[in-house]
Amino acid sequence: MSRLRHFLRSDRGSSAVEFTLVLPFFLLILLGTIELGRFAWEANRAEKAVQIGTRWAVATDMIPSALKDFSFATSRGVPQGSVVPVSEFPGVVCTGSSGGAASCRCAGSSCPFDLTADQGAFAALVKRMQQINTLIKPENVVVTYAWSGLGFAGDPNGPDVAPLTTVSLQNLDFSTILLFGGKITMPTFSYSLTMEDGSGGSSN
């Protein structure tokens, strides 16, 4: 009877039991902190990639290739030296595909110029962004050329329009530790600059 009473009063091993109860919460906090740090790192890489990509896009060849040589003065009757109205240039959106090819569409009801995408220009843009973030794929990249009111019809030195150029990253996946290799879709990252040269093969 005394042995049973001694056994019931014994507190040996209580530390091990307490540690076992606390350990899952400790690991959850530890892994959560690591996960948050990894997410912040990947978000920073994505943000830097769109910044570098936008700089590349405004200083090198335009993806809708016909736009850089299209004369709104000659082809559309916009007075020489005047701003191309938004009705003539409502904007262009170029998106990549899983096969690597890009396609462009008019942001408005119609555009008066050819919307064929320069595949080499798009591939060079994606390659430049992948130097910052290797997780980027062509289908994650969207380039938007929006009317800005800059430039003039019949410009002999470059495109008639100097659009506001936005490079976006969408549907970029983040692999998590807590979900045992599961993936979370990150938010869309975007950055904008006004078009500069619109032609060439490098940027500073």
GUTI-215630 format. One line per 4 residues: number of its first residue (from 1); for each residue x, y, z of N, C-alpha, C. Coordinates in nm, 2 decimals. Layout:
! GUTI-215630
NUM = X:Y:Z:X:Y:Z:X:Y:Z  ...
! end
This chain:
! GUTI-215630
1 = 0.08:-0.12:0.00:0.00:0.00:0.00:0.09:0.13:0.00  0.20:0.12:0.08:0.29:0.24:0.09:0.35:0.26:-0.05  0.39:0.15:-0.12:0.45:0.17:-0.25:0.35:0.24:-0.35  0.23:0.20:-0.34:0.13:0.26:-0.43:0.11:0.41:-0.40
5 = 0.11:0.44:-0.27:0.10:0.58:-0.23:0.22:0.66:-0.27  0.34:0.60:-0.27:0.46:0.67:-0.31:0.46:0.69:-0.46  0.41:0.59:-0.53:0.40:0.60:-0.68:0.31:0.71:-0.72  0.19:0.72:-0.65:0.10:0.82:-0.69:0.15:0.96:-0.66
9 = 0.23:0.98:-0.56:0.29:1.11:-0.52:0.41:1.15:-0.59  0.47:1.05:-0.66:0.60:1.08:-0.73:0.58:1.18:-0.85  0.67:1.27:-0.86:0.67:1.37:-0.97:0.78:1.35:-1.07  0.85:1.24:-1.06:0.96:1.21:-1.16:0.90:1.19:-1.30
13 = 0.96:1.25:-1.39:0.91:1.25:-1.53:0.82:1.35:-1.57  0.78:1.44:-1.47:0.68:1.54:-1.50:0.74:1.65:-1.60  0.87:1.67:-1.59:0.93:1.77:-1.69:0.92:1.72:-1.83  0.94:1.59:-1.85:0.94:1.53:-1.98:0.80:1.54:-2.04
17 = 0.69:1.52:-1.95:0.56:1.53:-1.99:0.52:1.67:-2.03  0.57:1.77:-1.95:0.55:1.91:-1.98:0.61:1.95:-2.11  0.74:1.90:-2.13:0.81:1.93:-2.25:0.74:1.88:-2.37  0.68:1.76:-2.36:0.61:1.70:-2.47:0.49:1.78:-2.51
21 = 0.42:1.83:-2.41:0.30:1.91:-2.43:0.34:2.05:-2.50  0.45:2.11:-2.46:0.49:2.24:-2.51:0.56:2.23:-2.64  0.63:2.12:-2.67:0.71:2.11:-2.79:0.63:2.14:-2.92  0.51:2.09:-2.95:0.44:2.12:-3.07:0.42:2.27:-3.09
25 = 0.38:2.34:-2.98:0.36:2.48:-3.00:0.49:2.56:-3.02  0.60:2.51:-2.96:0.73:2.57:-2.98:0.77:2.56:-3.13  0.75:2.43:-3.18:0.79:2.41:-3.32:0.71:2.49:-3.42  0.58:2.50:-3.38:0.49:2.58:-3.47:0.53:2.72:-3.48
29 = 0.57:2.78:-3.36:0.62:2.92:-3.36:0.75:2.93:-3.44  0.84:2.84:-3.41:0.97:2.84:-3.48:0.96:2.83:-3.63  0.88:2.73:-3.68:0.86:2.71:-3.82:0.78:2.83:-3.88  0.69:2.88:-3.81:0.61:3.00:-3.85:0.70:3.12:-3.88
33 = 0.79:3.14:-3.78:0.89:3.25:-3.80:0.98:3.23:-3.92  1.03:3.11:-3.94:1.11:3.08:-4.06:1.03:3.10:-4.18  0.90:3.05:-4.18:0.82:3.07:-4.30:0.79:3.21:-4.33  0.77:3.29:-4.23:0.74:3.43:-4.25:0.86:3.50:-4.31
37 = 0.98:3.46:-4.27:1.10:3.52:-4.32:1.12:3.48:-4.46  1.10:3.35:-4.50:1.11:3.30:-4.63:1.01:3.38:-4.73  0.89:3.40:-4.68:0.79:3.47:-4.76:0.83:3.61:-4.79  0.88:3.68:-4.69:0.93:3.81:-4.70:1.05:3.82:-4.80
41 = 1.14:3.72:-4.80:1.25:3.71:-4.89:1.20:3.69:-5.03  1.11:3.60:-5.06:1.05:3.58:-5.19:0.98:3.70:-5.24  0.90:3.76:-5.15:0.83:3.88:-5.20:0.92:3.99:-5.24  1.03:4.01:-5.16:1.13:4.11:-5.20:1.20:4.08:-5.33
45 = 1.22:3.95:-5.36:1.28:3.91:-5.49:1.19:3.94:-5.60  1.06:3.91:-5.58:0.96:3.94:-5.68:0.95:4.09:-5.71  0.95:4.16:-5.60:0.94:4.31:-5.62:1.06:4.37:-5.69  1.17:4.32:-5.66:1.29:4.36:-5.73:1.29:4.32:-5.87
49 = 1.24:4.20:-5.90:1.23:4.15:-6.04:1.15:4.24:-6.13  1.03:4.29:-6.07:0.94:4.37:-6.16:1.00:4.51:-6.17  1.08:4.56:-6.08:1.15:4.69:-6.09:1.25:4.68:-6.20  1.34:4.57:-6.20:1.44:4.56:-6.30:1.37:4.53:-6.43
53 = 1.27:4.45:-6.44:1.20:4.42:-6.56:1.14:4.54:-6.62  1.08:4.63:-6.54:1.02:4.75:-6.60:1.13:4.84:-6.66  1.24:4.85:-6.59:1.35:4.93:-6.64:1.39:4.88:-6.77  1.40:4.74:-6.78:1.44:4.68:-6.91:1.33:4.71:-7.02
57 = 1.21:4.70:-6.98:1.10:4.72:-7.08:1.09:4.86:-7.14  1.12:4.96:-7.06:1.11:5.10:-7.11:1.24:5.14:-7.19  1.35:5.07:-7.18:1.47:5.11:-7.24:1.51:5.02:-7.36  1.43:4.91:-7.38:1.47:4.81:-7.49:1.34:4.80:-7.58
61 = 1.35:4.70:-7.67:1.25:4.69:-7.77:1.11:4.67:-7.71  1.01:4.74:-7.77:0.87:4.73:-7.73:0.82:4.59:-7.77  0.74:4.53:-7.69:0.69:4.39:-7.72:0.59:4.40:-7.84  0.49:4.49:-7.84:0.41:4.51:-7.97:0.50:4.58:-8.07
65 = 0.57:4.50:-8.15:0.68:4.55:-8.24:0.64:4.66:-8.33  0.51:4.66:-8.39:0.47:4.76:-8.48:0.45:4.89:-8.42  0.43:4.90:-8.29:0.41:5.03:-8.23:0.53:5.12:-8.23  0.65:5.07:-8.23:0.76:5.16:-8.22:0.79:5.23:-8.36
69 = 0.73:5.18:-8.47:0.75:5.24:-8.60:0.62:5.30:-8.66  0.51:5.28:-8.58:0.38:5.32:-8.64:0.37:5.47:-8.63  0.33:5.53:-8.75:0.32:5.68:-8.76:0.17:5.71:-8.75  0.13:5.77:-8.64:-0.01:5.81:-8.62:-0.05:5.93:-8.71
73 = 0.06:6.01:-8.75:0.04:6.12:-8.84:0.01:6.07:-8.98  0.09:5.98:-9.03:0.07:5.93:-9.17:-0.05:5.83:-9.18  -0.06:5.74:-9.09:-0.16:5.63:-9.10:-0.29:5.67:-9.04  -0.30:5.76:-8.95:-0.43:5.79:-8.88:-0.47:5.93:-8.89
77 = -0.39:6.02:-8.95:-0.43:6.16:-8.97:-0.42:6.24:-8.85  -0.35:6.20:-8.75:-0.33:6.28:-8.63:-0.23:6.39:-8.66  -0.26:6.52:-8.64:-0.18:6.63:-8.68:-0.03:6.61:-8.63  0.06:6.64:-8.73:0.20:6.62:-8.70:0.24:6.71:-8.57
81 = 0.31:6.65:-8.48:0.36:6.72:-8.36:0.26:6.73:-8.25  0.14:6.68:-8.27:0.04:6.68:-8.16:0.04:6.55:-8.08  -0.02:6.55:-7.96:-0.03:6.43:-7.88:-0.13:6.33:-7.94  -0.09:6.21:-7.94:-0.18:6.10:-7.99:-0.29:6.08:-7.89
85 = -0.42:6.10:-7.93:-0.53:6.09:-7.84:-0.55:5.95:-7.79  -0.61:5.93:-7.67:-0.63:5.80:-7.61:-0.72:5.72:-7.70  -0.81:5.78:-7.78:-0.89:5.71:-7.87:-0.82:5.63:-7.98  -0.70:5.68:-8.01:-0.61:5.62:-8.11:-0.52:5.52:-8.05
89 = -0.48:5.54:-7.92:-0.40:5.45:-7.85:-0.45:5.43:-7.71  -0.55:5.33:-7.70:-0.61:5.30:-7.57:-0.53:5.22:-7.48  -0.41:5.17:-7.54:-0.32:5.08:-7.46:-0.32:4.94:-7.51  -0.21:4.87:-7.47:-0.19:4.73:-7.51:-0.15:4.65:-7.39
93 = -0.19:4.53:-7.38:-0.16:4.43:-7.28:-0.09:4.31:-7.34  0.03:4.28:-7.30:0.10:4.16:-7.35:0.12:4.06:-7.24  0.08:3.94:-7.26:0.09:3.83:-7.16:0.17:3.71:-7.22  0.24:3.65:-7.13:0.32:3.53:-7.16:0.24:3.40:-7.15
97 = 0.28:3.29:-7.20:0.21:3.17:-7.19:0.31:3.06:-7.14  0.25:2.95:-7.10:0.33:2.84:-7.05:0.43:2.79:-7.15  0.41:2.81:-7.28:0.50:2.76:-7.38:0.61:2.86:-7.41  0.60:2.98:-7.34:0.70:3.08:-7.35:0.67:3.20:-7.45
101 = 0.57:3.18:-7.53:0.53:3.28:-7.63:0.45:3.39:-7.57  0.46:3.51:-7.62:0.38:3.62:-7.57:0.27:3.65:-7.68  0.16:3.71:-7.63:0.05:3.76:-7.72:0.01:3.89:-7.67  -0.03:3.98:-7.76:-0.07:4.12:-7.72:-0.22:4.14:-7.76
105 = -0.29:4.22:-7.68:-0.43:4.25:-7.72:-0.45:4.40:-7.69  -0.54:4.46:-7.75:-0.57:4.60:-7.73:-0.65:4.62:-7.60  -0.61:4.72:-7.52:-0.68:4.74:-7.40:-0.82:4.81:-7.42  -0.84:4.87:-7.54:-0.97:4.92:-7.57:-1.04:4.84:-7.67
109 = -1.14:4.90:-7.73:-1.22:4.82:-7.83:-1.14:4.78:-7.95  -1.05:4.87:-8.00:-0.97:4.84:-8.11:-0.84:4.92:-8.11  -0.74:4.87:-8.18:-0.61:4.95:-8.20:-0.58:4.95:-8.35  -0.53:5.07:-8.40:-0.51:5.08:-8.54:-0.38:5.02:-8.59
113 = -0.30:4.96:-8.51:-0.17:4.90:-8.55:-0.17:4.75:-8.52  -0.07:4.69:-8.58:-0.06:4.54:-8.57:-0.02:4.51:-8.43  -0.08:4.41:-8.37:-0.06:4.37:-8.23:0.03:4.24:-8.22  0.10:4.21:-8.32:0.19:4.09:-8.32:0.30:4.12:-8.22
117 = 0.33:4.02:-8.13:0.43:4.04:-8.02:0.57:4.01:-8.08  0.67:4.08:-8.03:0.81:4.06:-8.06:0.85:3.95:-7.96  0.86:3.82:-8.01:0.89:3.71:-7.91:1.03:3.73:-7.86  1.12:3.78:-7.94:1.26:3.80:-7.89:1.27:3.90:-7.77
121 = 1.19:4.01:-7.79:1.19:4.12:-7.69:1.13:4.06:-7.56  1.02:3.98:-7.57:0.96:3.93:-7.45:1.05:3.83:-7.38  1.11:3.74:-7.46:1.20:3.64:-7.40:1.32:3.71:-7.33  1.37:3.82:-7.39:1.48:3.89:-7.32:1.44:3.95:-7.19
125 = 1.31:4.00:-7.19:1.26:4.06:-7.06:1.25:3.95:-6.96  1.19:3.84:-6.99:1.17:3.73:-6.89:1.31:3.68:-6.84  1.40:3.67:-6.93:1.54:3.62:-6.90:1.60:3.72:-6.80  1.58:3.85:-6.82:1.64:3.95:-6.73:1.58:3.94:-6.59
129 = 1.45:3.92:-6.59:1.38:3.91:-6.46:1.42:3.78:-6.39  1.44:3.67:-6.46:1.48:3.55:-6.40:1.62:3.55:-6.34  1.70:3.65:-6.38:1.83:3.67:-6.32:1.82:3.72:-6.17  1.70:3.78:-6.14:1.67:3.82:-6.01:1.59:3.72:-5.93
133 = 1.50:3.65:-6.00:1.42:3.55:-5.93:1.40:3.43:-6.03  1.46:3.32:-6.00:1.46:3.21:-6.09:1.33:3.13:-6.09  1.24:3.17:-6.00:1.11:3.10:-6.00:1.01:3.16:-6.11  1.05:3.27:-6.17:0.96:3.34:-6.27:0.95:3.26:-6.40
137 = 0.83:3.24:-6.45:0.81:3.17:-6.57:0.74:3.27:-6.67  0.75:3.25:-6.80:0.68:3.34:-6.89:0.54:3.37:-6.86  0.46:3.27:-6.82:0.32:3.29:-6.79:0.29:3.37:-6.67  0.39:3.40:-6.59:0.38:3.49:-6.48:0.39:3.64:-6.51
141 = 0.44:3.67:-6.63:0.48:3.80:-6.67:0.37:3.87:-6.76  0.33:3.99:-6.72:0.23:4.07:-6.80:0.29:4.21:-6.81  0.29:4.26:-6.94:0.34:4.39:-6.97:0.23:4.48:-7.02  0.20:4.59:-6.96:0.09:4.68:-7.00:0.15:4.81:-7.05
145 = 0.11:4.86:-7.16:0.14:4.99:-7.22:0.02:5.07:-7.22  0.01:5.17:-7.13:-0.11:5.25:-7.11:-0.08:5.40:-7.16  -0.19:5.46:-7.21:-0.18:5.60:-7.26:-0.13:5.69:-7.15  -0.03:5.78:-7.18:0.02:5.87:-7.08:0.01:6.01:-7.12
149 = -0.02:6.04:-7.25:-0.03:6.18:-7.30:0.11:6.23:-7.34  0.21:6.15:-7.34:0.34:6.19:-7.38:0.38:6.14:-7.52  0.47:6.20:-7.58:0.51:6.17:-7.72:0.43:6.26:-7.81  0.45:6.25:-7.94:0.38:6.33:-8.04:0.38:6.25:-8.18
153 = 0.27:6.28:-8.25:0.25:6.21:-8.38:0.36:6.25:-8.48  0.41:6.15:-8.55:0.51:6.18:-8.65:0.65:6.20:-8.59  0.68:6.15:-8.47:0.81:6.17:-8.41:0.91:6.09:-8.50  1.02:6.16:-8.55:1.11:6.09:-8.64:1.22:6.02:-8.56
157 = 1.23:6.03:-8.43:1.33:5.98:-8.35:1.29:5.86:-8.26  1.17:5.82:-8.27:1.12:5.71:-8.19:0.97:5.69:-8.20  0.91:5.61:-8.11:0.77:5.58:-8.12:0.69:5.71:-8.10  0.57:5.72:-8.16:0.49:5.84:-8.15:0.43:5.85:-8.01
161 = 0.42:5.74:-7.94:0.37:5.74:-7.80:0.47:5.70:-7.70  0.47:5.76:-7.59:0.56:5.71:-7.48:0.47:5.66:-7.36  0.42:5.54:-7.38:0.32:5.49:-7.28:0.38:5.47:-7.14  0.29:5.47:-7.05:0.32:5.43:-6.91:0.33:5.28:-6.91
165 = 0.45:5.23:-6.89:0.48:5.08:-6.90:0.48:5.02:-6.76  0.40:4.92:-6.75:0.39:4.84:-6.62:0.42:4.70:-6.64  0.51:4.64:-6.57:0.54:4.50:-6.57:0.49:4.44:-6.44  0.41:4.33:-6.46:0.35:4.27:-6.34:0.39:4.12:-6.34
169 = 0.39:4.07:-6.21:0.41:3.93:-6.19:0.28:3.88:-6.12  0.22:3.78:-6.18:0.10:3.72:-6.13:0.11:3.57:-6.12  0.03:3.52:-6.02:0.02:3.37:-6.00:0.16:3.31:-5.97  0.24:3.38:-5.90:0.37:3.32:-5.86:0.35:3.24:-5.73
173 = 0.40:3.11:-5.74:0.38:3.02:-5.62:0.49:3.03:-5.52  0.44:3.01:-5.39:0.54:3.01:-5.28:0.52:2.87:-5.21  0.63:2.79:-5.21:0.62:2.66:-5.15:0.64:2.67:-5.00  0.55:2.62:-4.92:0.56:2.63:-4.77:0.61:2.51:-4.70
177 = 0.67:2.53:-4.59:0.72:2.42:-4.50:0.60:2.37:-4.42  0.52:2.46:-4.36:0.41:2.42:-4.27:0.31:2.34:-4.34  0.29:2.35:-4.47:0.19:2.27:-4.55:0.26:2.16:-4.62  0.38:2.12:-4.57:0.45:2.00:-4.62:0.47:2.01:-4.77
181 = 0.52:2.12:-4.82:0.55:2.13:-4.96:0.43:2.18:-5.04  0.32:2.22:-4.97:0.21:2.28:-5.04:0.25:2.42:-5.10  0.17:2.47:-5.18:0.20:2.60:-5.24:0.09:2.70:-5.22  0.13:2.83:-5.20:0.04:2.94:-5.18:0.07:3.04:-5.30
185 = -0.04:3.09:-5.36:-0.02:3.19:-5.47:0.01:3.32:-5.40  0.12:3.38:-5.44:0.15:3.52:-5.39:0.07:3.63:-5.46  0.06:3.74:-5.39:-0.01:3.85:-5.45:0.06:3.90:-5.58  -0.01:3.98:-5.66:0.04:4.03:-5.78:0.14:4.15:-5.75
189 = 0.26:4.15:-5.82:0.36:4.25:-5.80:0.36:4.33:-5.93  0.37:4.47:-5.92:0.37:4.55:-6.03:0.46:4.67:-6.01  0.51:4.72:-6.12:0.60:4.84:-6.11:0.58:4.92:-6.25  0.58:5.05:-6.25:0.56:5.13:-6.37:0.66:5.24:-6.39
193 = 0.69:5.26:-6.51:0.78:5.37:-6.56:0.73:5.42:-6.69  0.76:5.54:-6.73:0.73:5.59:-6.86:0.83:5.54:-6.97  0.78:5.51:-7.08:0.86:5.46:-7.19:0.98:5.56:-7.22  1.10:5.51:-7.25:1.21:5.59:-7.29:1.24:5.56:-7.43
197 = 1.35:5.48:-7.46:1.39:5.46:-7.59:1.29:5.37:-7.67  1.24:5.27:-7.61:1.15:5.18:-7.68:1.22:5.09:-7.79  1.35:5.10:-7.79:1.43:5.01:-7.89:1.57:4.99:-7.83  1.63:4.88:-7.87:1.76:4.84:-7.82:1.76:4.71:-7.75
201 = 1.88:4.67:-7.71:1.89:4.54:-7.65:1.95:4.54:-7.51  1.96:4.65:-7.44:2.02:4.65:-7.31:1.96:4.77:-7.23  1.98:4.77:-7.10:1.94:4.88:-7.01:2.04:4.90:-6.91  2.04:5.02:-6.85:2.14:5.04:-6.74:2.09:5.00:-6.61
! end
